[in-house]
Amino acid sequence: MAIDDLLDEHEQGERVRTWLRQNGAGIFGGVVLGIGAIAGWQWWQKDQVNKLAEANAHYEAVTRSLQSSDLDEAAKQVTALESGKAGIYADLAALELAKAQVEAGKAEDAIKTLQVLKAEGEFKMLIDQRIARLLIETGKPADALALLGNAEDSAGLEIRADALIAQDKRDEARELYRQSLGRLDVAAPQRRLLETKLADAGGTLADPAAENN
């Protein structure tokens, strides 16, 4: 090998060592950060799996308690689910518990169970409607109306009308029943019940104002 070639290799080696001295810390830090990110991701995945497994165990405990009609134990398990990151497990368990409480004649307990649900959007609307129906059943129609506000969907209008009937405000209720029917599909299975409610309130399917025109 020629002397010139050896000098070139030596010079190249020096350049590499100089570059490593200048940039080695950054490279090492990047490697450490990369390893840390991978380890953190693996820990997060393991943590999520553990939480889901724990939530599933609580949910199964709720199911077993409901099957044995132990509503108090079921309520404890639902509370445990709600205090963690159980997601859909907590919602399903609370809904099942509320249903069992209603069937057991414990509407007040069912209301409390539903009220702690962290519902949003359309799901929240459905939960509020269920709570409103229970409030009417427990003699609190004013609270039901306050909860629903100015709900304009068919179910919301019907429940508002039910609350007004409970307050003996039949004229206002009839109008809401008519509006509810107007927003309901003609083939909807609940239409017959709604028509019966309107008739019981002293109303007819036709709008009296329209009949006079």
TIDRENDREN-742542 format. One record per residue: residue in three letters; y, x, z of N, C-alpha, C, O, CB in turn. Coordinates in steps of 0.05 Angstrom, whole numbers, padded with zeros to 5 digits, always signed. Each point is the difference from the previous one (the first is absolute). Glycine has a CB too. Example, Ala and Ser with C-alpha at 12.3 -4.5 7.8 and 13.67 -1.06 7.14 Angstrom:
BEGIN
ALA-00114+00264+00156+00024-00018+00000+00024+00018+00000+00000+00021+00013-00023-00059+00012 SER+00044+00031-00039+00024+00016+00001+00022-00015+00014+00022+00010+00004-00035+00014-00047 
This chain:
BEGIN
MET-00024+00017+00000+00024-00017+00000+00025+00018+00000+00000+00020+00015-00025-00058+00010 ALA+00045+00032-00041+00024+00016-00002+00017-00002+00025-00001-00020+00014+00000+00014-00064 ILE+00016+00027+00055+00018+00001+00023+00021-00023-00002+00006-00013+00020-00012+00062-00016 ASP+00016-00054-00028+00019-00022-00003-00011-00027+00007+00014-00017+00012+00007+00043-00049 ASP-00047-00030+00031-00013-00025+00007-00002-00003+00030+00004-00022+00010-00030+00023-00053 LEU+00019+00021+00057-00002-00001+00029+00026-00007+00013+00002-00015+00019-00039+00048-00021 LEU+00059-00020-00008+00026-00006+00010+00008-00029-00004+00012-00013+00017+00001+00061-00026 ASP-00020-00059-00015+00006-00028-00005-00015-00018+00019+00012-00020+00010-00004+00031-00058 GLU-00033-00005+00054-00016-00016+00018+00012+00002+00028+00001-00020+00015-00042+00026-00043 HIS+00048+00019+00036+00012+00003+00027+00026-00016+00002+00005-00012+00020-00025+00058-00017 GLU+00036-00044-00024+00026-00015+00000-00005-00030+00002+00014-00014+00014+00007+00051-00041 GLN-00041-00047+00012-00006-00028+00000-00010-00008+00028+00007-00022+00010-00018+00023-00059 GLY-00006+00016+00062-00009-00006+00026+00022-00002+00021+00000-00017+00017-00042+00039-00029 GLU+00061-00003+00009+00023-00001+00018+00017-00025-00003+00009-00012+00019-00008+00062-00021 ARG+00002-00058-00023+00015-00025-00005-00014-00024+00012+00013-00018+00011+00004+00038-00054 VAL-00043-00020+00041-00016-00023+00012+00003+00000+00030+00005-00021+00012-00037+00023-00050 ARG+00030+00022+00051+00003+00002+00029+00028-00008+00009+00003-00013+00020-00038+00049-00019 THR+00055-00027-00016+00027-00007+00006+00004-00031-00001+00013-00012+00017+00003+00057-00034 TRP-00027-00057-00004+00003-00029-00004-00014-00015+00023+00011-00020+00010-00009+00026-00060 LEU-00025+00004+00058-00015-00013+00021+00015+00002+00027+00001-00019+00015-00044+00029-00039 ARG+00056+00014+00029+00016+00003+00024+00023-00020+00001+00007-00011+00021-00020+00060-00019 GLN+00025-00053-00025+00023-00017-00002-00007-00030+00001+00014-00017+00010+00009+00053-00036 ASN-00046-00042+00015-00008-00029-00003-00025-00008+00015-00008-00023+00000+00029+00025-00044 GLY-00033+00018+00057-00025-00006+00014+00002-00021+00021-00017-00017+00003+00004+00063-00012 ALA+00035-00046+00024+00004-00019+00022+00002-00028-00011-00011-00019+00011+00034+00053+00016 GLY-00009-00037-00050+00002-00026-00012-00027-00011-00010-00006-00023+00003+00053+00034-00015 ILE-00062+00008+00000-00027-00008-00010-00018-00009+00023-00013-00020-00001+00018+00051-00038 PHE-00004-00014+00060-00017-00006+00024+00008-00027+00012-00017-00016+00008+00011+00065+00001 GLY+00033-00053-00007+00009-00026+00011-00008-00023-00017-00007-00021+00011+00045+00045+00009 GLY-00037-00021-00046-00009-00022-00018-00029-00006+00004-00008-00024+00000+00042+00037-00032 VAL-00051+00008+00034-00028-00004+00005-00005-00015+00026-00016-00018+00002+00006+00060-00028 VAL+00024-00033+00047-00003-00013+00026+00008-00029-00001-00014-00017+00011+00023+00061+00011 LEU+00014-00049-00036+00009-00028-00002-00021-00017-00016-00005-00023+00007+00053+00039-00005 GLY-00059-00004-00023-00020-00014-00015-00025-00007+00016-00010-00022-00001+00027+00045-00040 ILE-00026-00003+00056-00023-00005+00018+00006-00021+00021-00016-00017+00006+00001+00064-00014 GLY+00040-00045+00019+00008-00020+00020+00002-00028-00012-00008-00019+00014+00034+00055+00009 ALA-00017-00038-00048+00002-00027-00012-00027-00012-00004-00005-00023+00004+00047+00037-00027 ILE-00061+00003+00013-00027-00009-00004-00013-00009+00027-00013-00021+00001+00008+00051-00041 ALA+00009-00013+00060-00011-00007+00027+00012-00026+00011-00013-00016+00011+00005+00065-00003 GLY+00035-00052-00012+00014-00023+00009-00010-00025-00014-00004-00021+00012+00044+00048-00002 TRP-00044-00025-00036-00011-00023-00016-00027-00008+00009-00007-00024+00003+00034+00038-00042 GLN-00044+00006+00044-00027-00006+00010+00000-00013+00027-00015-00018+00006-00002+00057-00033 TRP+00035-00029+00044+00003-00012+00027+00009-00029-00002-00010-00018+00014+00020+00063+00006 TRP+00010-00050-00038+00011-00027-00003-00022-00019-00010-00003-00022+00010+00049+00041-00020 GLN-00062-00009-00010-00022-00017-00010-00020-00007+00022-00009-00022+00003+00016+00043-00048 LYS-00014+00000+00060-00019-00005+00022+00011-00019+00021-00015-00017+00011-00004+00063-00019 ASP+00045-00043+00014+00013-00018+00019+00000-00028-00009-00005-00019+00015+00033+00057+00000 GLN-00023-00042-00041+00000-00027-00011-00028-00013+00001-00003-00023+00006+00042+00036-00036 VAL-00059+00003+00023-00027-00010+00001-00008-00008+00029-00012-00021+00004+00000+00051-00043 ASN+00020-00013+00058-00006-00007+00028+00014-00025+00009-00012-00017+00014+00007+00066-00005 LYS+00030-00053-00018+00015-00024+00008-00013-00025-00013-00001-00021+00013+00043+00048-00009 LEU-00050-00025-00029-00013-00022-00013-00026-00007+00013-00007-00024+00004+00029+00037-00047 ALA-00037+00008+00051-00026-00005+00013+00005-00014+00027-00015-00018+00008-00005+00058-00030 GLU+00041-00031+00036+00006-00012+00026+00009-00029-00004-00008-00018+00016+00021+00063+00002 ALA+00003-00050-00038+00009-00027-00006-00023-00018-00007-00001-00023+00008+00045+00041-00024 ASN-00062-00008+00000-00024-00015-00008-00016-00008+00025-00011-00022+00001+00010+00045-00046 ALA-00002-00004+00063-00015-00005+00025+00013-00022+00016-00014-00018+00010-00002+00065-00009 HIS+00042-00047+00002+00015-00021+00014-00004-00027-00014-00003-00021+00013+00037+00055+00004 TYR-00032-00033-00044-00002-00025-00015-00028-00012+00004-00003-00025+00003+00036+00042-00037 GLU-00054-00001+00033-00027-00010+00005-00003-00011+00028-00014-00019+00005-00004+00053-00038 ALA+00032-00021+00052+00000-00010+00028+00013-00028+00001-00010-00017+00015+00011+00064+00003 VAL+00021-00051-00033+00013-00026-00001-00020-00021-00011-00003-00021+00011+00049+00043-00017 THR-00059-00014-00016-00019-00019-00012-00022-00008+00019-00007-00023+00002+00017+00044-00047 ARG-00021-00001+00059-00022-00006+00019+00010-00018+00023-00014-00018+00008-00007+00062-00019 SER+00045-00039+00020+00012-00016+00022+00004-00028-00008-00004-00019+00015+00026+00060+00003 LEU-00012-00045-00043+00005-00027-00010-00027-00015-00004-00002-00024+00006+00044+00040-00029 GLN-00062-00002+00014-00026-00012-00004-00012-00010+00027-00015-00020+00001+00008+00049-00041 SER+00014-00015+00061-00010-00008+00027+00021-00017+00015-00003-00005+00024-00025+00047-00023 SER+00050-00050-00015+00021-00016+00011+00014+00013+00023+00011-00014+00017-00037-00026-00031 ASP+00027+00066+00015+00014+00014+00021+00028+00007-00011+00005+00022-00010-00048-00002+00030 LEU+00061-00040-00019+00027+00003-00011+00016+00021+00014+00017+00013-00012-00019-00060-00003 ASP-00001+00050+00041+00015+00019+00016-00006+00029-00009+00018+00016-00004-00017-00048+00043 GLU-00027+00037-00043-00008+00027-00009+00009+00005-00029+00009+00022-00006-00049-00024+00037 ALA+00039-00019-00047+00009+00003-00028+00030+00006+00000+00009+00016-00016-00045-00048+00001 ALA+00051+00019+00032+00029+00005+00002+00006+00029+00008+00019+00012-00010-00012-00061+00022 LYS-00023+00060+00006+00003+00028+00008-00004+00019-00023+00014+00019-00004-00029-00031+00051 GLN-00006+00006-00063-00006+00017-00023+00021-00002-00021+00007+00020-00013-00055-00025+00023 VAL+00059-00019-00014+00022-00004-00019+00025+00016+00009+00013+00012-00017-00031-00058+00005 THR+00023+00046+00037+00023+00015+00011-00004+00030-00005+00019+00014-00006-00012-00049+00041 ALA-00032+00044-00031-00006+00028-00005+00004+00007-00030+00009+00022-00006-00042-00022+00044 LEU+00026-00018-00055+00004+00005-00029+00030+00001-00007+00009+00017-00015-00052-00040+00006 GLU+00058+00005+00021+00029-00002-00006+00015+00025+00010+00021+00007-00011-00024-00057+00012 SER-00007+00062+00020+00014+00023+00012-00006+00026-00016+00014+00020+00004-00017-00042+00041 GLY-00016+00021-00063-00006+00024-00016+00008-00005-00029+00016-00018-00006-00054+00029+00036 LYS+00027+00006-00048+00006-00002-00028-00024-00012-00014-00014+00013-00015+00046+00026+00016 ALA-00036-00065+00004-00024-00013-00010+00004-00014-00027-00019-00008-00013+00005+00002+00060 GLY+00039+00002-00055+00005-00013-00026-00011-00028-00001+00005-00017+00017-00004+00062-00038 ILE-00016-00050-00001-00011-00026-00006-00019-00009+00022-00004-00024+00004+00009+00033-00053 TYR-00018+00009+00063-00019-00008+00021+00014-00016+00022-00010-00020+00009-00017+00062-00018 ALA+00051-00033+00016+00015-00014+00021+00008-00028-00009-00002-00019+00016+00019+00063+00001 ASP-00008-00047-00042+00008-00026-00010-00024-00019-00001+00002-00023+00009+00034+00045-00036 LEU-00058-00013+00016-00024-00017-00002-00010-00008+00027-00007-00024+00004-00005+00047-00047 ALA+00011-00004+00062-00010-00007+00026+00018-00020+00014-00010-00019+00013-00009+00065-00010 ALA+00046-00043-00006+00018-00019+00013-00002-00028-00012+00001-00020+00014+00030+00058-00006 LEU-00035-00039-00035-00003-00026-00013-00026-00014+00009+00000-00024+00005+00026+00041-00044 GLU-00047-00002+00042-00026-00011+00009+00002-00009+00029-00011-00021+00007-00013+00050-00040 LEU+00038-00013+00049+00003-00008+00028+00017-00025+00003-00007-00018+00015+00004+00066-00002 ALA+00025-00050-00029+00017-00024+00001-00016-00025-00008+00003-00021+00012+00038+00050-00022 LYS-00057-00026-00011-00016-00023-00009-00019-00009+00022-00003-00024+00005+00006+00041-00052 ALA-00016+00002+00061-00018-00006+00021+00015-00013+00024-00011-00018+00013-00019+00056-00027 GLN+00054-00028+00019+00015-00012+00022+00009-00029-00006-00001-00017+00018+00018+00063-00007 VAL-00010-00051-00035+00007-00028-00008-00025-00018+00003+00002-00022+00011+00033+00039-00043 GLU-00058-00007+00022-00024-00016+00002-00008-00005+00029-00014-00020+00006-00001+00038-00050 ALA+00023+00000+00061-00007-00003+00029+00021-00016+00015-00001-00003+00024-00023+00047-00026 GLY+00044-00054-00013+00021-00016+00012+00021+00016+00014+00014-00010+00018-00047-00025-00012 LYS+00036+00061-00013+00019+00017+00013+00022+00007-00021+00003+00024-00007-00038-00005+00039 ALA+00050-00039-00040+00020+00004-00020+00022+00019+00009+00011+00015-00016-00020-00061-00001 GLU+00017+00044+00042+00021+00018+00011-00008+00029-00003+00016+00017-00007-00002-00053+00039 ASP-00039+00042-00026-00010+00027-00002-00001+00009-00030+00007+00023-00006-00035-00030+00048 ALA+00021-00012-00059+00000+00006-00029+00028+00007-00010+00003+00018-00016-00043-00048+00010 ILE+00059+00016+00016+00028+00005-00008+00008+00029+00008+00012+00014-00016+00000-00063+00021 LYS-00019+00056+00019+00007+00027+00010-00015+00022-00017+00012+00021-00006-00005-00040+00052 THR-00032+00013-00053-00015+00019-00016+00013+00004-00027+00002+00023-00010-00044-00037+00033 LEU+00051-00007-00036+00012+00002-00026+00028+00012+00000+00008+00013-00018-00035-00053+00005 GLN+00041+00035+00035+00027+00010+00002+00002+00030+00000+00021+00011-00007-00009-00053+00031 VAL-00032+00056-00015+00001+00029+00002-00009+00014-00026+00002+00024-00002-00010-00028+00051 LEU-00001-00012-00068-00008+00012-00026+00025+00013-00013+00021-00013-00001-00059-00021-00004 LYS+00035+00058-00006+00021+00013-00014-00002-00007-00030-00006+00017-00017+00007+00021+00051 ALA+00005-00063-00040-00003-00010-00027+00026+00003-00015+00022+00000+00011-00056-00033+00004 GLU+00031+00036-00042+00024+00002-00017-00005-00017-00025-00022-00007-00007+00032+00054+00024 GLY+00013-00053-00031-00002-00014-00025-00014-00026+00001+00005-00016+00018-00005+00060-00039 GLU-00016-00049+00001-00014-00026-00002-00019-00005+00023-00004-00022+00009+00008+00025-00059 PHE-00016+00019+00059-00019-00002+00023+00015-00010+00025-00010-00017+00015-00018+00054-00034 LYS+00052-00027+00023+00017-00009+00023+00006-00030-00003+00000-00014+00020+00019+00061-00015 MET-00013-00055-00029+00006-00028-00005-00023-00018+00008+00003-00021+00013+00028+00034-00050 LEU-00055-00005+00029-00024-00015+00007-00005-00001+00030-00008-00020+00011-00012+00032-00055 ILE+00024+00011+00057-00004+00001+00029+00020-00017+00014-00007-00015+00019-00010+00061-00023 ASP+00043-00045-00005+00021-00017+00012-00007-00030-00003+00004-00016+00018+00030+00052-00027 GLN-00045-00043-00014-00007-00028-00004-00023-00008+00018+00000-00023+00011+00014+00027-00059 ARG-00033+00014+00053-00022-00007+00018+00011-00003+00028-00009-00018+00015-00024+00043-00044 ILE+00051-00007+00037+00011-00002+00027+00016-00026+00003-00001-00013+00020+00004+00064-00017 ALA+00012-00058-00024+00016-00025+00001-00018-00024+00003+00007-00018+00016+00027+00040-00045 ARG-00056-00023+00016-00019-00023+00003-00010-00001+00029-00001-00022+00011-00013+00026-00060 LEU+00008+00019+00060-00009+00000+00028+00022-00008+00019-00005-00013+00020-00028+00049-00032 LEU+00057-00028+00006+00023-00008+00017+00003-00030+00000+00006-00012+00021+00017+00056-00030 ILE-00026-00056-00014+00002-00030-00002-00023-00012+00017+00005-00020+00014+00016+00023-00060 GLU-00045+00008+00044-00023-00011+00014+00004+00002+00031-00010-00016+00015-00019+00029-00054 THR+00044+00008+00047+00004+00004+00029+00027-00013+00009+00009+00007+00022-00036+00035-00025 GLY+00038-00060-00013+00024-00014+00009+00026+00015-00002+00018-00005+00015-00048-00019+00014 LYS+00031+00043-00048+00025+00016-00003+00010-00001-00029+00002+00021-00013-00018+00009+00051 PRO+00021-00054-00048+00009-00002-00028+00027+00014-00006+00004+00010-00022-00029-00053+00020 ALA+00042+00044+00022+00026+00013-00004-00004+00030-00005+00014+00012-00016+00009-00047+00045 ASP-00042+00047-00014-00006+00028-00004-00012+00005-00027+00005+00021-00013-00012-00016+00062 ALA-00009-00024-00058-00012+00003-00027+00021-00001-00021-00001+00016-00019-00041-00038+00036 LEU+00061+00004-00015+00022-00001-00019+00017+00025+00000+00008+00010-00021-00007-00060+00026 ALA+00004+00061+00019+00016+00024+00002-00015+00024-00013+00013+00017-00013+00008-00035+00055 LEU-00047+00018-00039-00016+00022-00011+00000-00001-00030+00002+00021-00013-00030-00021+00054 LEU+00025-00023-00053-00002-00003-00029+00027+00001-00014+00002+00007-00023-00042-00033+00030 GLY+00062+00020+00008+00026+00001-00012+00003-00020-00023-00007-00024+00003+00011+00072+00010 ASN+00005-00038-00036+00004-00018-00023-00022+00006-00021+00006+00001-00024+00043-00002+00033 ALA-00073+00004+00000-00023+00005-00019-00001-00021-00021+00002-00024+00006-00028+00046+00031 GLU+00024-00014-00062+00001-00019-00023-00026-00001-00016-00002-00014-00019+00050+00023+00017 ASP-00069+00007+00011-00025-00003-00014-00014-00025+00009+00007-00012+00020-00011+00062-00023 SER-00017-00059-00012-00012-00026+00006-00011-00001+00028+00004-00020+00014-00016+00017-00062 ALA-00003+00023+00057-00011+00000+00027+00021+00000+00021-00002-00014+00020-00038+00038-00037 GLY+00061-00008+00013+00022+00002+00019+00014-00027+00003+00007-00008+00022-00002+00056-00033 LEU+00000-00061-00011+00013-00026+00000-00018-00021+00015+00010-00016+00015+00014+00027-00058 GLU-00049-00010+00038-00019-00019+00013+00001+00004+00030+00000-00019+00015-00029+00019-00056 ILE+00028+00025+00050-00001+00005+00029+00027-00007+00013+00000-00011+00022-00033+00048-00030 ARG+00055-00032-00006+00026-00009+00010+00000-00030+00003+00011-00011+00020+00012+00051-00042 ALA-00034-00054+00003-00001-00029+00001-00018-00009+00024+00007-00019+00013+00000+00016-00063 ASP-00029+00017+00054-00018-00007+00023+00016+00003+00026-00003-00016+00018-00038+00032-00044 ALA+00057+00005+00028+00016+00005+00024+00020-00023+00004+00005-00008+00022-00011+00058-00027 LEU+00018-00059-00017+00020-00021+00002-00014-00026+00008+00012-00016+00015+00016+00038-00050 ILE-00052-00027+00025-00015-00024+00008-00005+00001+00030+00003-00020+00014-00025+00017-00059 ALA+00016+00027+00055-00005+00003+00029+00025-00005+00016-00001-00007+00024-00035+00040-00034 GLN+00059-00030-00002+00026-00006+00013+00010-00028-00007+00022-00008+00007-00011+00057-00009 ASP-00028-00065-00011+00006-00027-00008+00024-00001-00019+00016-00019+00001-00034+00003+00043 LYS+00020+00035-00062+00021+00001-00020-00013-00006-00027-00002+00018-00017+00031+00016+00044 ARG-00037-00059-00030-00016-00008-00023+00015+00002-00027-00012+00007-00020-00014-00036+00051 ASP+00051+00021-00031+00015+00001-00025+00002+00028-00011-00005+00004-00024+00032-00044+00040 GLU-00021+00060+00001+00002+00027-00009-00028+00011-00008-00002+00015-00019+00042-00008+00050 ALA-00060-00016-00016-00027+00009-00006-00009-00010-00027-00013+00014-00016+00002-00014+00064 ARG+00017-00026-00055-00008-00011-00025+00011+00017-00024-00014+00005-00019+00012-00051+00040 GLU+00027+00054-00018+00012+00015-00022-00014+00027-00003-00004+00009-00023+00048-00032+00032 LEU-00051+00036+00013-00013+00026-00002-00029-00004-00011-00009+00018-00015+00037-00001+00053 TYR-00041-00038-00031-00027-00005-00011+00002-00004-00031-00017+00011-00014+00003-00033+00058 ARG+00034+00008-00053+00004-00003-00029+00005+00026-00013-00011+00006-00021+00029-00052+00028 GLN-00001+00063+00005+00006+00026-00012-00025+00017+00000-00005+00015-00020+00052-00018+00036 SER-00063+00001+00005-00025+00016+00001-00019-00008-00022-00012+00017-00014+00018-00013+00063 LEU-00009-00031-00054-00017-00010-00021+00010+00010-00027-00015+00006-00018+00004-00046+00045 GLY+00038+00041-00030+00011+00008-00026-00006+00029-00006+00001+00008-00024+00035-00041+00031 ARG-00041+00050+00013-00006+00028-00004-00030+00006-00001-00009+00023-00002+00052-00012+00025 LEU-00059-00033-00020-00029+00004+00001-00013-00007-00026+00008-00020-00013-00007+00009+00062 ASP-00020+00026-00057-00015-00005-00025-00014-00027+00002-00011-00007+00021+00005+00056-00029 VAL+00005-00064-00014-00011-00027+00000-00030+00001+00007-00011-00020+00009+00045+00005-00043 ALA-00047+00038+00029-00029+00002+00005-00006+00013+00027-00023+00004+00006+00016-00001-00055 ALA+00028+00002+00064-00005+00014+00026-00015-00018+00019+00006-00024+00002+00036+00050-00008 PRO-00063-00016+00020-00017-00016+00017+00015-00012+00024-00007-00021+00010-00031+00049-00024 GLN+00060-00014+00023+00015-00010+00023+00020-00022-00007+00014-00011+00017-00020+00056+00004 ARG+00008-00052-00047+00019-00019-00009-00005-00028+00012+00018-00014+00008-00012+00040-00050 ARG-00032-00034+00044-00006-00026+00011+00009-00003+00029+00010-00021+00008-00050+00019-00039 LEU+00035+00023+00047+00009-00001+00028+00030-00002+00002+00011-00015+00016-00051+00043-00004 LEU+00054-00013-00030+00029-00001+00001+00011-00028-00008+00019-00009+00011-00018+00058-00022 GLU-00014-00061-00008+00007-00028-00008-00004-00019+00023+00016-00018+00004-00028+00028-00052 THR-00010-00006+00063-00006-00017+00023+00022+00003+00021+00009-00019+00012-00058+00023-00022 LYS+00057+00021+00015+00021+00005+00019+00026-00014-00008+00014-00011+00017-00035+00055-00005 LEU+00028-00042-00037+00024-00013-00010-00002-00030+00004+00020-00013+00008-00013+00049-00042 ALA-00030-00048+00028-00003-00029+00003+00001-00007+00030+00012-00021+00006-00040+00019-00048 ASP+00017+00018+00059+00001-00006+00029+00028+00002+00011+00007-00013+00019-00053+00031-00015 ALA+00063-00002-00018+00028+00002+00008+00017-00022-00011+00024-00001+00004-00030+00051-00001 GLY-00007-00068-00018+00015-00023-00012+00012+00006-00027+00018-00015-00008-00009+00001+00054 GLY-00019+00035-00059+00011+00007-00026-00018-00006-00022-00024-00007+00004+00050+00042+00018 THR-00017-00032-00047-00016-00003-00024+00003+00024-00017+00018+00017+00005-00012-00067-00004 LEU-00023+00053-00021+00001+00024-00017+00025+00001-00016+00011+00022-00004-00060-00023+00002 ALA+00060-00022-00006+00024+00000-00016+00024+00005+00018+00001-00009+00023-00022-00022-00056 ASP+00041+00045+00022+00025+00004+00015+00017-00025-00002+00006-00008-00022-00008+00058+00012 PRO+00009-00063+00033+00015-00024-00001+00026+00003-00015+00009-00019-00013-00028+00007+00057 ALA+00032+00035-00044+00025+00004-00014-00005-00002-00030+00016-00011-00015+00001+00040+00052 ALA-00041-00018-00046-00006-00001-00028-00006-00028-00009+00006-00008-00022-00024+00054+00025 GLU+00005-00062+00015-00007-00028-00007+00025-00017-00003-00001-00019-00016-00042+00024+00040 ASN+00065+00002-00010+00024-00016-00002+00017+00006-00024+00019-00015-00007-00019+00012+00055 ASN-00007+00025-00063+00015+00008-00023-00011-00013-00025+00010+00004-00022+00001+00040+00044 
